[in-house]
C-alpha cells in the first residue's frame, strides 16, 4: 500500500484537494454541523476510570456503558 501511495505521489496523480470556495463555506458548515439533538452523547457525564465508574454504578444500582475503541486514540497505528 505504501509503495502505491509513493508511486502516485511521484507520478503527480495524488494532488492536493481543491480549497472550498468562500461562497460555499457557509452552506458546507451548516451541512456538517451537528443538530441540537445529534450531540446528546456529549452531555453524558463520562468517566475515565473504569474502577470509579464500577463503584458509582454499584452504589446507584445502574448499569455501565463501556465505550471502548482499539488502536491509538489519534489514529496513529
C-alpha positions in Angstrom: 0.0 0.0 0.0 2.8 2.4 0.9 4.5 1.6 -2.4 1.3 2.5 -4.3 1.0 5.8 -2.4 4.6 6.7 -3.1 4.2 5.9 -6.8 1.0 8.0 -7.1 2.7 10.9 -5.4 5.8 10.6 -7.6 3.6 10.5 -10.7 1.6 13.6 -9.6 -1.7 11.7 -9.6 -2.4 12.2 -5.9 -2.6 16.0 -6.0 -3.9 18.2 -3.1 -7.6 18.7 -2.7 -9.1 21.9 -4.1 -10.0 24.5 -1.4 -13.7 25.1 -0.6 -14.9 28.3 -2.4 -15.8 31.1 0.1 -19.4 31.3 -1.2 -19.9 27.6 -0.4 -18.3 27.6 3.0 -21.4 28.7 5.0 -23.6 26.1 3.3 -21.0 23.4 3.9 -20.6 24.4 7.6 -24.4 24.2 8.1 -24.4 20.8 6.4 -21.7 19.2 8.6 -22.5 20.9 12.0 -24.5 18.6 14.3 -28.1 19.5 15.0 -29.0 20.2 18.7 -30.3 16.6 19.1 -27.3 14.9 17.5 -24.7 15.7 20.2 -26.6 14.5 23.3 -23.8 12.0 24.0 -21.7 15.0 24.8 -23.9 15.7 27.8 -23.3 12.3 29.4 -21.1 12.6 32.4 -18.5 10.1 31.0 -16.0 8.6 33.4 -12.4 7.9 32.5 -11.7 5.4 35.3 -13.5 2.1 34.9 -13.0 1.2 38.6 -14.5 4.5 39.7 -17.4 4.0 37.3 -17.9 0.5 38.6 -18.1 1.7 42.2 -20.5 4.5 41.3 -22.7 2.2 39.2 -22.8 -0.3 42.1 -23.7 2.4 44.6 -26.5 3.8 42.4 -27.7 0.4 41.1 -27.2 1.4 37.5 -25.5 -0.3 34.5 -22.3 0.7 32.8 -21.9 1.6 29.2 -18.4 0.8 28.2 -17.3 2.8 25.1 -14.1 1.1 24.0 -12.0 1.5 20.9 -9.0 -0.4 19.7 -5.9 1.4 18.4 -4.2 4.6 19.1 -6.5 7.5 20.1 -5.1 9.7 17.4 -5.4 7.1 14.7 -1.6 6.6 14.6 -1.4 2.9 14.2 
